[in-house]
């Protein structure tokens, strides 16, 4: 697949594609130039193991391995150690048709992944052995082809935020005690219902912890102030900030006053964090609902209660791994060595 530049001809013989880009497999074959395909996934190794190799994702293998929502509520048998990485029943009811159900094109999410996994000579994965090495080992055995961790790909340090409103908020953060503030942020993809937003607000109030809550204006809120309970800002103004709109999450999480966060990390990702002892999962009812008391209890356990000290210690250890740029660069170096060796 030659590409022409102003000065010389560049020949591409490798292509890295997201696992969802199944058409790349046909494109690599049709070009007839020996193009080597590498799949890339942002899923954790634990999530990758949960869904399994290509033969588990389609046809008879899928019917045997994941035939129903109930089958997604237990870890796969190949995981021989205690694992929490599985869906709750209320989650599985939506996750099963979402992954295995056909869309308007007649394909499925997992069928696309299976195609790319089968076609690629190796899979690169955003993971590291220091955090989930046991799952990496299992995934390697399942795929029967190289699984190459590329580290966690930590982002470059951000530039200083110049927005005046956020400057005031960062000044407020500067005045807080180290590791004392809870950051609450669910991003733009997680759509909170009115009941959920209300319970989170009251839970923050009950926790009596300093907080910074960044909330996108929900579709059900006529005005921005309708997104949070009446009087909430007034009652919590001495220890918290609630802002409706976009938030510079990376800069916030890097601030020295942030000691924890309340967020939706993805169902299976959340279970992995809890399994590793670095997070607390808010208790949910059978229908997926939660209460303000559940929020307050989980926040206080994670942030200040004596029973949560082991969790905070493990979180500090994990943070050291996640932020070790030298470590994660070494994974990129290993990938480069593999590519050079396999020419």
N, C-alpha and C positions, 0 to 999 in steps of 0.2 A: 504494500500500500504506500507508494511513494508520494511525498509531499514536496513541493518546490518552494524554496526560499529565494531571496534575492541573490544569494551568493553560491549556494550549493544545494545538491539534492540530498534530502534526508530520508533514509529508509526506516520505516517502522516495522519491527518484527514482533512486538509484544503489545498487547492492549489490556488494560485493566478496566473492568466494568463492574458496576453495581450488580448484585445478584438478581435484581428485578429486571435488568435489561436483557431479556432472553433472546431478542432478535440479534444480539451481537454474536451469538454462537453461529447462526447461519451466515452472517456477514463475514466472519472469520474464515469459514469454509469456502464460501463463494469467491473470495478474492483470489484464491489459488496461489498465494504467495508464502505459504508456510507461517501465517500469522498465528502467534501463540496467545491464547486467551487465559487471563487470570481473573477469577472472580474476586470481588472485594465486598466485605460486609461490615456494617457498623454494629450488627447484633453482637451481644456478648457471646463468649464461648458457651456459657450455660444455656442461653436461649437457642443457640445453634444445635446443641446436643438435644435439647427438648424436642425440637422439630425433626431432627435426624437427617440421615443421608437421602439422596434422591429417591431411592426405592421405597422410602417410607412416606413420600409426599404425594404419590399418585397411584392410581390403579389399585390392584389387590393389596399392595403393601400399605397404602393409606387406609383401606377398609379394615385391615387387620390391626394396624398400629393406632390410628386415630379415627375410629368409626363414628364417634358421637361426641357431643359436648362433654359428657361425663368422662370420656377417655382422656380429656385434657386436664383433669383435676388431680392427676398423679404423675410423679416423675417417671421417665422411661426406665425400663428394667436394666438398661445398660449402665445406669448410675448406681453403683454398688455401695456408695456411702450415703449417709443421711442428707437428703436434699429437700429444700423448700421451694424449688423452682417448678411451679405448676400454677394453673389458674384456679381461682375460686369458682364455685358453681355459677354464681351470677355473672362472672366475667366470661366463662366458657360458653355460655348461651349465645353471646354475641361473637366471640372469637372464632368459634368453629365454622359457622357459615362465612365469616369474614375472610378466613384463610382458605378454606376448602370448597367454598361455594363458587360456582361459575359466575363471572361478570358478563357484561353485555357483549364482550368479544368472544365469549365461549370458553375462556381460559380461567385459571384460578391464580391466586397469589403464590401458592406453594408450587404450582406447576411451572411458573416462570422461574422460580428459584431452582427447582430441580433441573431445568434445562441448562441453566448457566453452570450449576455445580457439575453436571455430567460432562459438559463440553470443556470446561477449564482444565488445564494441566495442574493447577494448584489453586488454593484459596488463600487469599490474604484477609486477615481479620484484625479489627481494632481491639486488641486485647494484649495482656501481658501475663507471663508465667507467675510473676510475683503475686498476682491477685487471684487468678483463676486457672492456675496451671493444671489442676486435676481435670477440669472440664476440657481444656485444650488437648490433653492426652487422649481423652475419650473421643473427641471429635476427629482427631487424626486417625484413630482406629476405625471409626465409622465410615469415613470418606475413602480410606485406602488410597489417599494421594496426599501430597504435601499440604499441610495447614501451616501457614506462615504468619505468626503474630507480628504486627507492625507497631506495637506499642499503643499507647492511648492517644497519640497525636495531640499533645497539649497545645492550645493556641498560643500565638505570640502575645506578648504583653500588650494590653490595650493602651491607646492614647488617652490622655486626660479628657473627660467629658466636659464639653463647653456649654452645654445647656444650662441656662441660669437657674431654672427650677431644680434641676438635679444637683447643681452646685450647692444649693441651700440644703438639700437632703444629705449630701456627702459631708457638709459641715456639721449637720446634726449627728451623723454617724461618728464623726471625729470626736464628739463630746461624750460618746457612750463608752462604757467599760469594755475592755477587750473580751471577745467571745461571749458577749452578753445578749446580743440581738438575734432574733429569729427573722430570717428573710422568708417571706411567703410569696411565691410566684409560680403560676401554673402555665405561663406562656400563652400563646395564641391558639394552640391546637386543642388544648383541653377546655371544653366548654362547660363551665359550672352552671348548674341549675340555680334558681333563686333560693331554694331550700339549702343547697350545699353552700352557697356564698354566705347565707345568713348564719348557718351553723359554724362555719369557719370564723366568721366575725365574732360571734359570741364566745367561741372557744378561745380565741386570742384574748378576749376580754377576761375570761375566767382564769386563764393561765397566769395573769399578772406579770408577764414577761415583756421586756422591750421588744418591739417588732417593727419591721418595714414590710408593708404589704403592697405589692404592685399588681393591680387587677385591670385587665382589659374590660372595657365597657361591654357588658353582656347584651345580647340581642333583645332580651326581655326587659331591659332597663330603659325606660323612656328618657330619663335624664341620668347623667353620671352619678348624681347623689343617690339615685334609686338603687344602685348596685350594692350598697351597704346599708345596714339598719339605721334608722333615724336615730340621731344622737350618738352614734358610735364614735365618730371623730372627737366629739366634745368629751365623752367619758374617758377616752384613752389618750387624749392629747398630751398628757404629761409623760407618756412613755412609749408612744407609738406614732407611726406615720402611715397613712393609707393614701395611695395615689392611684388615680384611674388613668390608664394609658400605658405606653411603652416603657420598659425599664432596661437599663444597661446591666443585665444580669451578671456578666463576667466581672465587671468592675465592682459590683455590689458584693458578690461572693468572695472576692479577693480582699475585701476590707477587713482590717484587724478586729473590728467590733462584732463581726458576724460570727456567731457560734454554732448556728444550725440553720436548717432550711426546711420548709414545709412545701412539698411539691409532688407532682405526679411524675414519677420516674419511669413509667411504663410498667405494666403488671409484672412481667417476669424479671425485669431489672430490679424492681422493688424487692421481690422475693430473694434475689441474689444478695442484695445489700443487707437484708435482714439475716439471711443465712450466714453471711460473713461477720455478723455482729457489729455492723457499723451504722445501722439504722433501726428505727422503730416503725412498725406499720400500724397506722390508725385502725382500730377495730371497726369492722363493718358488719352490718346485719346481713341476713340471707339475701335480701334484695339489693344489697350494695350500699344502703344508706348508712350514715354515721351521725353522731350527735356532737353537740358542743362539748359535752363532758369527755367524749372520746378524744377530741382534738386537744383539749386542755391537758388531759392526763398524759398523752403521748408527748406533747411539747415539754412538759415539766420533767418527765422521765429522761428525755434526751438532753435537756439543757441544764437542769439544776439538782435533780434528786440524787441522793447518795447511791441508790440502786442503779443509776445510769452511768456511774463512773467508769465501769469496764467498757461500756459502749463508747464513751467519749475517748477513752484511751485507744481503743481499736480504730476509731475514726481518725485520730491523729496519726496513727501508724499508716492507715490507708492514704491519708492526704499526702504523707511524705512520699509514698510510692507514686501516686497520681501526678504529683508536681515535680518529679525527678526528671528534668529535661535530658540529662546525660543518659539516664537509663533508657528512655524512650527513643532517643537518637540511636542508641546501640541496636535497637530492633530494626530501624531503617537501614543501618549499616549491614545487618545480617541479610536483609532482603536484597540489597545491592550485590552482596557477595553471591547469593543464590543465583541471581539473574546472570551475573558474569560467568559463574561456574557452568551454568546450563546452556551457554550459547551453542 
